[in-house]
Amino acid sequence: MPTTDWIVLIFYLLGTAFLGVFLGKLVKNASDMFSAGGTSPWWTSGLSAFMTMFSANTFVVWGSIAFDVGMVAVMINLMYGVAALLAGYFVASRWKAMGVATPAEYIRIRFGTGALHFYTWSMMVLRVIGTAAALYALAKILVALMPLGEGNPLRDPETGNLSLRYAILIFGSIVVLYTMIGGLWAVLMTDVLQFIILNLAVLFVVPLALHQVGGVTGFIEQAPEGFFDLVKEEKYTVFFLAGWAAIHFFMIGAEWAFVQRYLCVPTQKDARKSTYLFGALYLFSPLLWLLPPMIYRITNPDADAEQAYILACKSVLPVGMVGLMLAAMFSATASMVSSQLNVFSGVLTNDIYRPLAKATNPKSLLKAGRFFTILLGVLLVVIALEIEKWGQVKDLIISITELMVVPLLAPALWGIFSRKIGGRAVWITGLSGFGLGLLVRFGFGADGFLSHLEALNSWVVTNGNFLKTLLGVIYPVAVLTILELTAKGENPGWKNLQALEAKFSDEAEAHPAKSNPIAAKVVAVCLAICGAMMFALILANEDSYGILTAFGAILLLISGSIFYLTRGKSSHLDN
């Protein structure tokens, strides 16, 4: 990778760390750290939710699928948009209306302390593994473009590039640092910034890549047979897509990292608007993101599928912009990682540590929150270092999502609307769903511990997609339906939740919350700096001055527009 790209990458990473330190001024207590004080603008929350779903998995997992089978990868990602719009319509405003400070508080009130502990530790294991896989995927992308000289202690002697293990340690440490200091504000701001930069960068990559293969016509003519099929009957079927949308409705509607986005905005209307923005973006953006690896299939069909995305960008972007793209990819994964660190350190602080230690001092709770952020960060990095031994990342991510998300999250979502179910529903649905999911994932197949049951093993392998959807979506919903129909009377947790909701409604009416304009101002400054950097890069890219000038001008235009729209508005930092 050229020196200029290294400079841009390092500059961006240092800037991200500095942003976390700067936004630390907004973090006065645990509420600021874990829910942005309930003053995040709706568009910030929506873009942050969008980027929380977006990570290195987009480039490695979905990029590799796009490279291998084409348009199917786009259709799978479109299901996120469908799921988010449904969650926005049915669920988002309900979370804000209840008046809970954290999703864990809702679980405790609605289902009891036992269910809270079950959710906390189960969800933590599930998401830490998924997040560690994303960190591993990020490191794998970046090390491919980072050759190091002989004798460098960070060099992998087999590849000549930065060691994968050192990459995980370095990138993981940066994310933990700015999440620990800046809290949710740092998470939100970095999300918005990298959303803009990533999408603008891809807008430049796509036409340049198409030009390499003879335009749209050349791309269509040279693509492999079936490359533009919307489904693949052998694996990615209509049934799979429907199940994928259903799974992610529960995920976006009830997973704590997304619920946090509904709680950090001032009003119910803002919560709904943020989710609609998230969903609308996912209805058209997947085609834009996944075209680069699809086009690269024509240019280099023998490339490593998991590295196709970044190789496509490297082949067309000028010096400096590759470094910015890498930095934005880092930030995309950092969004997912930091979101999970923030939400679970918040749960451990507010819902585990505070009642056990009987802590009430805001400063002590803030210190505890930062301690838990570091602790979880260390755990995440350790798991990421071991991911390579577990098989292909895309298979791990898909299996975990298909089999375990709904059994864990469905009771929480169901409990928002049901008066009858209680803690028993959480245990029955979660434990039985987990058990069956793990049995299918690890019991069958060539290496499964039940593979000696040849007839049964053959049937499970042949009907794998159907079975995963049956156990991962239909089964938990069926269990909850039965529990709903057989339950008698109104659950006490429902009554407690209604009392809290009424109290919150009165307080919100008496003291209406307003969003903090600091989000827009910080984003505007960062975009202005990135725009100026693009103009500076012209000195190293005389042949690409047109691309860099256009990119820099767009960034400065967006920055100026934000400053204009937020003029005269004061932030918490100004007071």
C-alpha positions as CSV (number, residue, x, y, z in Angstrom):
1,M,0.0,0.0,0.0
2,P,1.5,3.4,-1.0
3,T,2.8,5.7,1.8
4,T,0.0,8.2,1.1
5,D,-2.7,5.6,1.8
6,W,-0.9,4.8,5.1
7,I,-0.9,8.5,6.1
8,V,-4.6,8.8,5.3
9,L,-5.4,5.6,7.2
10,I,-3.4,6.6,10.3
11,F,-4.8,10.2,10.2
12,Y,-8.3,8.9,10.1
13,L,-7.8,6.4,13.0
14,L,-6.1,9.0,15.2
15,G,-8.9,11.4,14.3
16,T,-11.5,8.8,15.5
17,A,-9.7,8.4,18.8
18,F,-9.5,12.2,19.2
19,L,-13.3,12.4,18.5
20,G,-14.0,10.0,21.3
21,V,-11.9,12.1,23.7
22,F,-13.6,15.3,22.6
23,L,-17.1,13.8,22.9
24,G,-16.1,12.6,26.4
25,K,-17.0,16.2,27.5
26,L,-20.6,15.3,26.9
27,V,-20.4,12.3,29.2
28,K,-21.2,13.5,32.7
29,N,-23.0,10.4,34.0
30,A,-24.1,6.9,33.1
31,S,-27.2,8.2,31.2
32,D,-24.9,10.3,28.9
33,M,-22.6,7.3,28.3
34,F,-25.2,4.7,27.5
35,S,-28.2,6.7,26.1
36,A,-26.8,10.1,25.0
37,G,-29.0,11.7,27.6
38,G,-32.0,11.0,25.4
39,T,-31.1,14.0,23.2
40,S,-29.8,12.3,20.0
41,P,-31.4,13.7,16.8
42,W,-33.6,11.1,15.0
43,W,-31.5,11.1,11.9
44,T,-28.3,10.4,13.9
45,S,-30.0,7.5,15.6
46,G,-31.3,6.2,12.2
47,L,-27.9,6.4,10.5
48,S,-26.2,4.8,13.5
49,A,-28.7,1.9,13.4
50,F,-28.0,1.5,9.7
51,M,-24.2,1.4,10.3
52,T,-24.6,-0.9,13.3
53,M,-26.0,-3.5,10.8
54,F,-23.2,-2.6,8.5
55,S,-19.7,-3.9,9.3
56,A,-16.7,-5.7,7.8
57,N,-19.2,-8.6,7.4
58,T,-20.7,-6.5,4.6
59,F,-17.4,-6.6,2.7
60,V,-16.3,-10.1,3.7
61,V,-19.5,-12.1,4.1
62,W,-21.9,-10.4,1.7
63,G,-19.1,-9.3,-0.6
64,S,-17.9,-12.9,-1.0
65,I,-21.5,-14.1,-1.7
66,A,-21.9,-11.3,-4.2
67,F,-18.6,-12.3,-5.9
68,D,-19.7,-16.0,-6.0
69,V,-23.4,-15.9,-6.9
70,G,-24.2,-12.3,-7.8
71,M,-27.5,-10.6,-7.2
72,V,-28.7,-13.0,-4.5
73,A,-26.5,-11.2,-2.0
74,V,-28.3,-7.9,-2.8
75,M,-31.7,-9.6,-2.2
76,I,-30.5,-11.0,1.2
77,N,-29.5,-7.5,2.3
78,L,-32.8,-5.9,1.0
79,M,-34.5,-8.1,3.7
80,Y,-32.9,-5.8,6.3
81,G,-34.8,-2.9,4.9
82,V,-38.1,-4.8,4.9
83,A,-37.5,-5.9,8.5
84,A,-36.5,-2.3,9.6
85,L,-39.7,-0.8,8.1
86,L,-41.8,-3.3,9.9
87,A,-40.0,-2.7,13.2
88,G,-40.4,1.1,12.7
89,Y,-44.2,0.7,12.2
90,F,-44.9,-1.8,15.0
91,V,-42.2,-1.6,17.6
92,A,-39.9,1.4,17.7
93,S,-42.2,4.0,19.3
94,R,-43.4,1.4,21.8
95,W,-39.9,1.1,23.2
96,K,-39.7,4.9,23.7
97,A,-43.2,5.1,25.2
98,M,-42.5,2.7,28.0
99,G,-40.1,5.1,29.7
100,V,-37.3,2.5,30.4
101,A,-33.7,3.8,30.5
102,T,-32.3,0.6,29.0
103,P,-33.7,-2.5,27.3
104,A,-32.4,-4.5,30.3
105,E,-34.6,-2.5,32.6
106,Y,-37.6,-3.5,30.5
107,I,-36.6,-7.2,30.8
108,R,-36.3,-6.8,34.6
109,I,-39.7,-5.0,35.0
110,R,-41.6,-7.2,32.6
111,F,-40.1,-10.6,33.2
112,G,-38.2,-10.5,36.5
113,T,-34.6,-10.5,37.7
114,G,-34.0,-14.2,36.7
115,A,-35.0,-13.5,33.1
116,L,-32.8,-10.4,33.1
117,H,-29.7,-12.5,34.0
118,F,-30.6,-15.1,31.4
119,Y,-31.0,-12.4,28.7
120,T,-27.9,-10.6,29.7
121,W,-25.5,-13.5,29.7
122,S,-27.1,-15.3,26.7
123,M,-27.3,-12.1,24.6
124,M,-23.8,-11.2,25.6
125,V,-22.3,-14.6,24.5
126,L,-24.3,-14.4,21.2
127,R,-23.4,-10.9,20.3
128,V,-19.8,-11.0,21.5
129,I,-19.1,-14.0,19.2
130,G,-20.8,-12.2,16.3
131,T,-18.9,-9.0,17.0
132,A,-15.6,-10.8,17.3
133,A,-16.3,-12.4,13.9
134,A,-16.7,-8.9,12.5
135,L,-13.5,-7.7,14.0
136,Y,-11.7,-10.8,12.6
137,A,-13.2,-10.0,9.1
138,L,-12.0,-6.4,9.3
139,A,-8.5,-7.5,10.2
140,K,-8.5,-10.0,7.4
141,I,-9.4,-7.3,4.8
142,L,-6.9,-4.8,6.0
143,V,-3.8,-7.1,6.4
144,A,-4.1,-8.0,2.7
145,L,-3.1,-4.4,1.9
146,M,-0.5,-3.9,4.5
147,P,2.9,-5.3,3.5
148,L,5.7,-4.8,6.0
149,G,9.5,-5.0,5.5
150,E,11.8,-7.7,6.7
151,G,12.5,-7.5,10.4
152,N,9.3,-5.7,11.3
153,P,8.0,-7.3,14.5
154,L,4.4,-6.9,13.3
155,R,5.1,-8.8,10.1
156,D,3.7,-12.2,9.3
157,P,6.6,-14.2,7.8
158,E,4.3,-16.3,5.7
159,T,2.5,-13.5,3.9
160,G,4.9,-10.6,4.3
161,N,2.0,-8.4,5.5
162,L,0.8,-7.2,8.9
163,S,0.1,-10.2,11.1
164,L,-3.6,-10.9,11.5
165,R,-3.2,-11.3,15.3
166,Y,-1.5,-7.9,15.6
167,A,-4.1,-6.3,13.4
168,I,-6.9,-7.6,15.7
169,L,-5.1,-6.3,18.8
170,I,-4.5,-2.8,17.3
171,F,-7.9,-2.3,15.7
172,G,-9.7,-3.7,18.7
173,S,-7.8,-1.4,21.1
174,I,-8.7,1.7,19.2
175,V,-12.4,0.9,19.3
176,V,-12.3,0.1,23.0
177,L,-10.5,3.4,23.6
178,Y,-13.0,5.8,22.0
179,T,-16.1,3.8,23.2
180,M,-14.8,3.9,26.8
181,I,-14.2,7.6,26.7
182,G,-16.9,9.0,24.5
183,G,-19.7,6.6,25.3
184,L,-22.8,6.5,23.0
185,W,-22.1,10.0,21.6
186,A,-18.8,8.7,20.2
187,V,-20.6,5.7,18.7
188,L,-23.3,7.9,17.1
189,M,-20.9,10.5,15.7
190,T,-18.4,8.0,14.2
191,D,-21.4,6.1,12.7
192,V,-22.7,9.2,10.9
193,L,-19.3,10.2,9.7
194,Q,-18.4,6.9,8.2
195,F,-21.8,6.5,6.6
196,I,-21.3,9.6,4.5
197,I,-17.7,8.8,3.6
198,L,-18.3,5.1,2.8
199,N,-21.3,5.7,0.6
200,L,-19.6,8.6,-1.3
201,A,-16.5,6.4,-1.8
202,V,-18.6,3.6,-3.2
203,L,-20.4,6.1,-5.5
204,F,-17.0,6.7,-7.1
205,V,-15.9,3.1,-7.2
206,V,-19.0,1.8,-9.1
207,P,-18.7,3.8,-12.3
208,L,-14.9,3.4,-12.4
209,A,-15.2,-0.4,-12.0
210,L,-18.0,-0.5,-14.7
211,H,-15.7,1.4,-17.0
212,Q,-13.0,-1.3,-16.6
213,V,-15.4,-4.0,-17.9
214,G,-17.0,-2.0,-20.8
215,G,-19.9,-0.3,-18.9
216,V,-23.2,-1.8,-17.9
217,T,-23.6,-3.7,-21.2
218,G,-20.1,-5.2,-20.9
219,F,-20.8,-6.3,-17.3
220,I,-24.1,-8.0,-18.2
221,E,-22.6,-9.8,-21.2
222,Q,-19.5,-11.1,-19.3
223,A,-21.2,-12.1,-16.1
224,P,-21.5,-15.8,-15.3
225,E,-24.7,-17.6,-16.1
226,G,-27.3,-17.0,-13.4
227,F,-25.4,-14.1,-11.9
228,F,-28.5,-11.9,-11.9
229,D,-30.9,-14.5,-10.5
230,L,-32.7,-13.1,-7.5
231,V,-32.8,-16.5,-5.7
232,K,-30.8,-19.7,-5.8
233,E,-32.9,-22.8,-5.4
234,E,-30.1,-24.9,-4.0
235,K,-29.4,-22.5,-1.0
236,Y,-30.8,-19.0,-1.1
237,T,-34.4,-19.7,-1.8
238,V,-37.5,-17.6,-1.4
239,F,-38.1,-19.5,1.8
240,F,-34.7,-18.5,3.0
241,L,-35.3,-14.8,2.2
242,A,-38.6,-14.7,4.0
243,G,-37.1,-16.4,7.0
244,W,-34.2,-13.9,6.9
245,A,-36.6,-10.9,6.9
246,A,-38.6,-12.5,9.8
247,I,-35.4,-13.1,11.8
248,H,-34.2,-9.5,11.4
249,F,-37.6,-8.1,12.3
250,F,-37.1,-9.6,15.7
251,M,-33.4,-8.5,15.8
252,I,-34.1,-4.9,14.8
253,G,-37.2,-4.8,17.0
254,A,-35.7,-6.3,20.2
255,E,-31.9,-6.6,20.1
256,W,-30.4,-4.2,22.6
257,A,-28.0,-2.4,20.3
258,F,-31.0,-1.3,18.1
259,V,-33.3,-0.7,21.1
260,Q,-30.7,1.7,22.4
261,R,-31.2,3.8,19.3
262,Y,-34.9,4.1,20.0
263,L,-34.3,5.1,23.6
264,C,-31.6,7.8,22.9
265,V,-33.9,10.1,20.9
266,P,-36.3,12.6,22.5
267,T,-39.7,11.4,21.4
268,Q,-41.7,8.4,20.2
269,K,-42.1,10.0,16.8
270,D,-38.3,10.4,16.6
271,A,-37.9,6.7,17.4
272,R,-40.2,5.7,14.5
273,K,-38.6,8.2,12.1
274,S,-35.1,6.9,12.9
275,T,-36.2,3.3,12.1
276,Y,-37.9,4.3,8.8
277,L,-34.7,6.1,7.7
278,F,-32.8,2.9,8.5
279,G,-35.2,0.7,6.5
280,A,-35.5,3.1,3.5
281,L,-31.7,3.2,3.2
282,Y,-31.5,-0.6,3.1
283,L,-34.0,-0.8,0.3
284,F,-31.7,0.7,-2.3
285,S,-28.2,0.9,-0.9
286,P,-27.3,-2.9,-1.0
287,L,-27.1,-2.8,-4.8
288,L,-24.7,0.1,-4.6
289,W,-22.4,-1.6,-2.1
290,L,-22.3,-5.0,-3.6
291,L,-21.7,-4.0,-7.2
292,P,-17.9,-3.7,-6.7
293,P,-17.2,-7.4,-5.9
294,M,-19.8,-8.4,-8.6
295,I,-17.9,-6.4,-11.2
296,Y,-14.6,-7.6,-9.9
297,R,-15.7,-11.2,-10.7
298,I,-15.4,-10.2,-14.4
299,T,-12.0,-8.6,-13.9
300,N,-10.4,-11.3,-11.7
301,P,-12.6,-14.4,-11.4
302,D,-9.8,-16.3,-9.5
303,A,-9.5,-13.8,-6.7
304,D,-10.1,-14.6,-3.0
305,A,-13.8,-14.0,-2.7
306,E,-13.5,-12.6,0.9
307,Q,-11.0,-10.0,-0.4
308,A,-12.8,-9.2,-3.6
309,Y,-14.4,-6.0,-2.3
310,I,-11.2,-4.2,-1.2
311,L,-9.3,-5.5,-4.3
312,A,-12.0,-4.0,-6.5
313,C,-11.7,-0.6,-4.7
314,K,-7.9,-0.8,-4.9
315,S,-8.0,-1.4,-8.7
316,V,-9.8,1.8,-9.5
317,L,-9.4,4.4,-6.7
318,P,-6.5,6.9,-6.7
319,V,-3.7,6.9,-4.1
320,G,-5.1,8.3,-0.8
321,M,-8.7,7.3,-1.4
322,V,-7.8,3.7,-0.9
323,G,-6.5,4.6,2.5
324,L,-9.7,6.6,3.2
325,M,-11.8,3.6,2.1
326,L,-9.9,1.3,4.4
327,A,-10.4,3.8,7.2
328,A,-14.1,3.9,6.5
329,M,-14.3,0.1,6.5
330,F,-12.5,0.1,9.8
331,S,-15.0,2.6,11.1
332,A,-18.0,0.6,9.8
333,T,-16.9,-2.4,11.8
334,A,-16.0,-0.2,14.7
335,S,-19.6,0.9,14.7
336,M,-20.8,-2.6,15.2
337,V,-18.2,-3.4,17.8
338,S,-18.6,-0.1,19.8
339,S,-22.4,-0.4,19.8
340,Q,-22.2,-3.9,21.4
341,L,-19.5,-2.7,23.9
342,N,-21.6,0.3,24.8
343,V,-24.9,-1.5,25.3
344,F,-23.5,-4.4,27.3
345,S,-21.3,-2.3,29.5
346,G,-24.5,-0.3,30.1
347,V,-26.4,-3.4,31.1
348,L,-23.6,-4.6,33.4
349,T,-23.3,-1.1,35.0
350,N,-27.0,-0.2,35.5
351,D,-28.7,-3.5,35.8
352,I,-26.1,-5.8,37.4
353,Y,-23.5,-3.7,39.2
354,R,-25.7,-0.9,40.6
355,P,-28.2,-3.1,42.4
356,L,-25.5,-5.5,43.7
357,A,-23.2,-2.7,44.9
358,K,-26.1,-0.4,45.8
359,A,-24.2,2.3,44.0
360,T,-25.9,5.6,43.4
361,N,-23.0,8.1,42.8
362,P,-23.0,9.2,39.1
363,K,-19.2,9.3,39.0
364,S,-18.8,5.8,40.4
365,L,-21.3,4.4,37.9
366,L,-19.4,6.1,35.1
367,K,-16.2,4.6,36.3
368,A,-17.9,1.2,36.4
369,G,-19.2,1.6,32.9
370,R,-15.7,2.4,31.6
371,F,-14.3,-0.6,33.4
372,F,-16.9,-3.0,31.9
373,T,-16.2,-1.5,28.5
374,I,-12.5,-2.4,28.8
375,L,-13.3,-5.9,30.2
376,L,-15.7,-6.7,27.4
377,G,-13.3,-5.3,24.9
378,V,-10.5,-7.6,26.1
379,L,-12.9,-10.6,25.9
380,L,-14.0,-9.7,22.4
381,V,-10.4,-9.4,21.1
382,V,-9.5,-12.8,22.7
383,I,-12.4,-14.5,20.9
384,A,-11.5,-12.7,17.6
385,L,-8.0,-14.1,17.8
386,E,-9.5,-17.7,17.9
387,I,-12.2,-17.2,15.2
388,E,-10.0,-18.5,12.5
389,K,-10.1,-22.0,14.1
390,W,-13.9,-22.1,13.9
391,G,-14.3,-22.3,10.1
392,Q,-15.5,-19.8,7.5
393,V,-16.8,-16.6,9.0
394,K,-19.8,-16.3,6.7
395,D,-21.0,-19.8,7.8
396,L,-20.6,-18.9,11.4
397,I,-22.5,-15.6,11.1
398,I,-25.4,-17.1,9.1
399,S,-25.7,-20.1,11.4
400,I,-25.8,-18.1,14.6
401,T,-28.3,-15.6,13.2
402,E,-30.6,-18.2,11.7
403,L,-30.8,-20.5,14.7
404,M,-30.4,-18.4,17.9
405,V,-31.6,-14.8,17.4
406,V,-35.4,-15.4,17.4
407,P,-35.6,-17.8,20.3
408,L,-33.8,-15.3,22.4
409,L,-35.5,-12.1,21.2
410,A,-39.0,-13.2,20.4
411,P,-40.2,-13.3,24.1
412,A,-39.0,-9.7,24.7
413,L,-40.8,-8.4,21.6
414,W,-43.9,-10.4,22.4
415,G,-44.0,-9.1,26.0
416,I,-44.3,-5.5,24.7
417,F,-47.8,-6.3,23.4
418,S,-48.9,-9.3,25.5
419,R,-50.6,-8.9,28.9
420,K,-50.3,-12.6,29.8
421,I,-46.8,-14.1,29.2
422,G,-44.2,-13.8,31.9
423,G,-40.7,-15.0,32.8
424,R,-41.5,-18.6,32.2
425,A,-41.9,-17.8,28.5
426,V,-38.4,-16.5,28.3
427,W,-36.9,-19.6,29.8
428,I,-38.9,-22.1,27.8
429,T,-38.5,-20.4,24.5
430,G,-34.9,-19.4,24.9
431,L,-33.5,-22.7,26.4
432,S,-35.4,-25.0,24.1
433,G,-34.6,-22.9,21.0
434,F,-30.9,-22.7,21.9
435,G,-30.8,-26.4,22.5
436,L,-32.3,-27.3,19.2
437,G,-30.2,-24.7,17.4
438,L,-27.0,-25.9,18.8
439,L,-28.0,-29.5,18.0
440,V,-28.6,-28.7,14.4
441,R,-25.5,-26.5,14.0
442,F,-23.0,-28.9,15.7
443,G,-24.7,-32.3,15.8
444,F,-25.0,-32.9,12.1
445,G,-23.0,-32.6,8.9
446,A,-19.6,-34.2,8.0
447,D,-18.0,-33.3,11.4
448,G,-21.1,-33.4,13.6
449,F,-21.2,-35.6,16.7
450,L,-24.4,-37.2,15.5
451,S,-23.2,-37.8,11.9
452,H,-23.0,-41.6,12.6
453,L,-26.8,-41.6,12.5
454,E,-26.6,-41.8,8.7
455,A,-30.2,-41.6,7.7
456,L,-31.1,-38.8,10.1
457,N,-27.9,-36.9,9.3
458,S,-28.6,-37.2,5.5
459,W,-32.1,-35.8,6.0
460,V,-30.9,-32.9,8.1
461,V,-28.2,-32.0,5.6
462,T,-30.5,-32.2,2.7
463,N,-33.2,-30.1,4.3
464,G,-30.9,-27.8,6.2
465,N,-32.4,-24.4,5.1
466,F,-36.0,-25.5,5.8
467,L,-35.0,-26.9,9.2
468,K,-33.1,-23.8,10.2
469,T,-36.1,-21.6,9.4
470,L,-38.5,-24.0,11.1
471,L,-36.4,-24.1,14.3
472,G,-35.1,-20.5,14.2
473,V,-38.4,-18.7,13.4
474,I,-41.5,-20.9,13.3
475,Y,-40.7,-22.9,16.5
476,P,-40.2,-20.0,18.9
477,V,-43.3,-18.2,17.6
478,A,-45.4,-21.4,18.0
479,V,-44.1,-21.9,21.5
480,L,-45.1,-18.3,22.5
481,T,-48.5,-18.7,20.8
482,I,-49.2,-21.8,22.9
483,L,-48.0,-20.0,26.1
484,E,-50.1,-17.0,25.3
485,L,-53.3,-19.1,24.8
486,T,-52.7,-21.2,28.0
487,A,-51.7,-18.3,30.3
488,K,-54.4,-17.1,32.7
489,G,-54.9,-13.6,33.8
490,E,-52.7,-10.5,33.5
491,N,-49.0,-10.9,34.4
492,P,-47.7,-8.7,37.2
493,G,-44.8,-7.6,35.0
494,W,-47.3,-6.1,32.5
495,K,-49.0,-4.1,35.3
496,N,-45.6,-2.7,36.5
497,L,-44.7,-1.7,32.9
498,Q,-48.0,0.1,32.5
499,A,-47.4,2.1,35.7
500,L,-43.9,3.1,34.5
501,E,-45.3,4.1,31.1
502,A,-47.9,6.3,32.6
503,K,-45.3,8.0,34.8
504,F,-43.0,8.6,31.8
505,S,-45.8,10.0,29.8
506,D,-46.6,12.6,32.5
507,E,-42.9,13.6,32.8
508,A,-42.5,13.9,29.0
509,E,-45.5,16.1,28.8
510,A,-44.3,18.3,31.6
511,H,-40.6,18.5,30.4
512,P,-40.5,17.8,26.6
513,A,-37.0,16.7,25.5
514,K,-35.1,18.3,22.6
515,S,-32.3,17.0,20.5
516,N,-28.7,18.2,20.9
517,P,-27.3,19.9,17.7
518,I,-23.8,18.9,18.7
519,A,-24.2,15.8,16.5
520,A,-24.6,17.9,13.3
521,K,-21.8,20.3,14.2
522,V,-19.3,17.5,14.9
523,V,-20.1,15.7,11.7
524,A,-19.8,19.0,9.7
525,V,-16.3,19.7,11.1
526,C,-15.1,16.2,10.4
527,L,-16.4,16.3,6.9
528,A,-14.7,19.6,6.3
529,I,-11.4,18.1,7.4
530,C,-11.9,15.1,5.1
531,G,-12.8,17.4,2.2
532,A,-9.6,19.5,2.7
533,M,-7.6,16.3,2.9
534,M,-8.9,15.2,-0.6
535,F,-7.7,18.5,-2.1
536,A,-4.3,17.9,-0.4
537,L,-4.1,14.5,-2.1
538,I,-4.2,16.1,-5.5
539,L,-0.5,16.8,-5.0
540,A,0.1,13.0,-5.0
541,N,-2.4,12.2,-7.8
542,E,-1.9,14.5,-10.7
543,D,-3.7,12.0,-13.0
544,S,-6.7,11.7,-10.7
545,Y,-7.3,15.3,-9.7
546,G,-10.8,15.3,-11.2
547,I,-12.0,12.4,-8.9
548,L,-10.4,13.9,-5.8
549,T,-11.6,17.4,-6.6
550,A,-15.2,16.1,-7.0
551,F,-15.0,14.0,-3.8
552,G,-13.5,16.9,-1.8
553,A,-16.0,19.4,-3.1
554,I,-19.0,17.1,-2.2
555,L,-17.7,16.7,1.3
556,L,-17.2,20.4,1.8
557,L,-20.7,21.1,0.3
558,I,-22.3,18.7,2.8
559,S,-20.3,20.2,5.6
560,G,-21.3,23.8,4.7
561,S,-25.0,22.8,4.3
562,I,-25.0,21.2,7.8
563,F,-23.4,24.4,9.3
564,Y,-26.0,26.5,7.6
565,L,-28.9,24.4,8.8
566,T,-27.7,24.4,12.4
567,R,-26.6,28.0,12.7
568,G,-27.8,29.8,15.8
569,K,-28.4,26.5,17.7
570,S,-26.5,25.9,20.9
571,S,-25.3,22.6,22.1
572,H,-24.6,21.3,25.6
573,L,-21.0,22.0,25.1
574,D,-21.7,25.7,24.4
575,N,-23.6,26.2,27.7
